[in-house]
Amino acid sequence: MKTVINTPIEHVSINTEVVAQYAGTVAMECFGIVGMAAVNMKDGFVKLLKKESLTHGINVKCVNDLLQLDFHVIVAYGVSIQAVTDNLISNVKYKVEEFTGFKIERINIFVEGVRVID
């Protein structure tokens, strides 16, 4: 699916996969995020995704020129989930809006698991 920016002199189309890839990279820079999660709906199994497949843990929608992002994440054991999600929201909102030129209407974060980091 493509997101379109129209101005009087230009027409720019951005694939939502590009937005998801960028948002995933930004999310991985946030303290306390171990990785993105892929959820198997059939049996409820959660799997930590490798860096190459970050976009499988992120869903991007564009409604009325506003972005909506869903993150399925795995957080580090022992950190405050509230602090991690607040940090994730502020970083992703700022950087993705700057990158795409679109405003973010909503960011949903689904914490799918906790993992001990070595």
N, C-alpha and C positions, 0 to 999 in steps of 0.2 A: 504494500500500500504506500502511496506517495502523499506527502504533505506539500501543499503548494503555497508559495508566497507570490502574490500579485501586487504590482505597483504600476503606476501609469507607464513606466518605461521598461519594465522587466518582468519576467516570469521565471521563477525558480522553483524546481521540484526537488524535494528531499525525501528519500526513501526512509520509511520508519525503521528499517534495519540499521541504517546509519545512525539515527538518533539513539536506538537501543545500544549499539556498540559503544558509542561515545559515553552514554549514561552509565553503562557497565564499567567502563574504564575509570570514570570519575568515582563511582561507588567503591571500586576496589582500592582506591587511594585513601578512603575514609578509615580512621582508626576503629578497630573492633569488627570490621567486616572480614570474614574469612573467605567468603565466596558467594556466588549465586547458586541457587538451588533449582533443580529440575524436579517437579513433583509428578510422580506416576499416579494419575487419577484412578487407575484401576484398583491398585492395592494400597494407595496412600504412601508409597515408598518415596523418600526424599534422597536425592543424590547430589553431591557436591560437583559442580561443573568445572571443567578446566577453563583456563583463560581463553582458549579458542572458541568456546561455546557460551560465552557470557550472555549472549542475546536470548538464549533459551529461558533464562530466569527473569527476563524483563519483557513486559508487554507495553507497547506504545500505541496510543490512539490519538487521533487529532479530530476534535469536534469543534466546529465553528472557529477555526484558527487558534484553538487552545489545546495544548498537549495534556494528556493524562498518562501517567506512568505507573505501572505496577512492578514492584521489585519483590522477588522471592529470594530471601537472603539467609545465609547461615552466619551467626555471630560467634565471636570468641567467648569462651567460658570465662566468667569472672568480671565481665564488663557490664556497665549499666546499659540495658537495652534502650532505655529512654534517651540517654546521652548519645548512643550510637545512632539511633534513628533521627534525632534532632540534627546531628552533624551531617548525616546522609542527606536529609531533606534540604538543608541550607546549601550544601556544596553542589548537589545536583541541580537544584533550582537555579542558582546563580550561573553555573558553568554552561548548562544546557541552553538556558535563555540567551546567553551571550553567543554561544556557538551557532544556534539555529535562527535566532531572531524571533522565535515564537515565545509567547508567554505560557507558563505552566499553570494550568488550572488546579491540578490535583496530583499528589504523589501518594500512592498506597504502598505500604511496606508490610510484607508478610514474612515474619520470622519463622522459618521452617525448621530450624535446628540450631544447636549449640555444639561447638567443637573446641576441644582443648588444643591450643597451639603449642608447638614444641619450642 
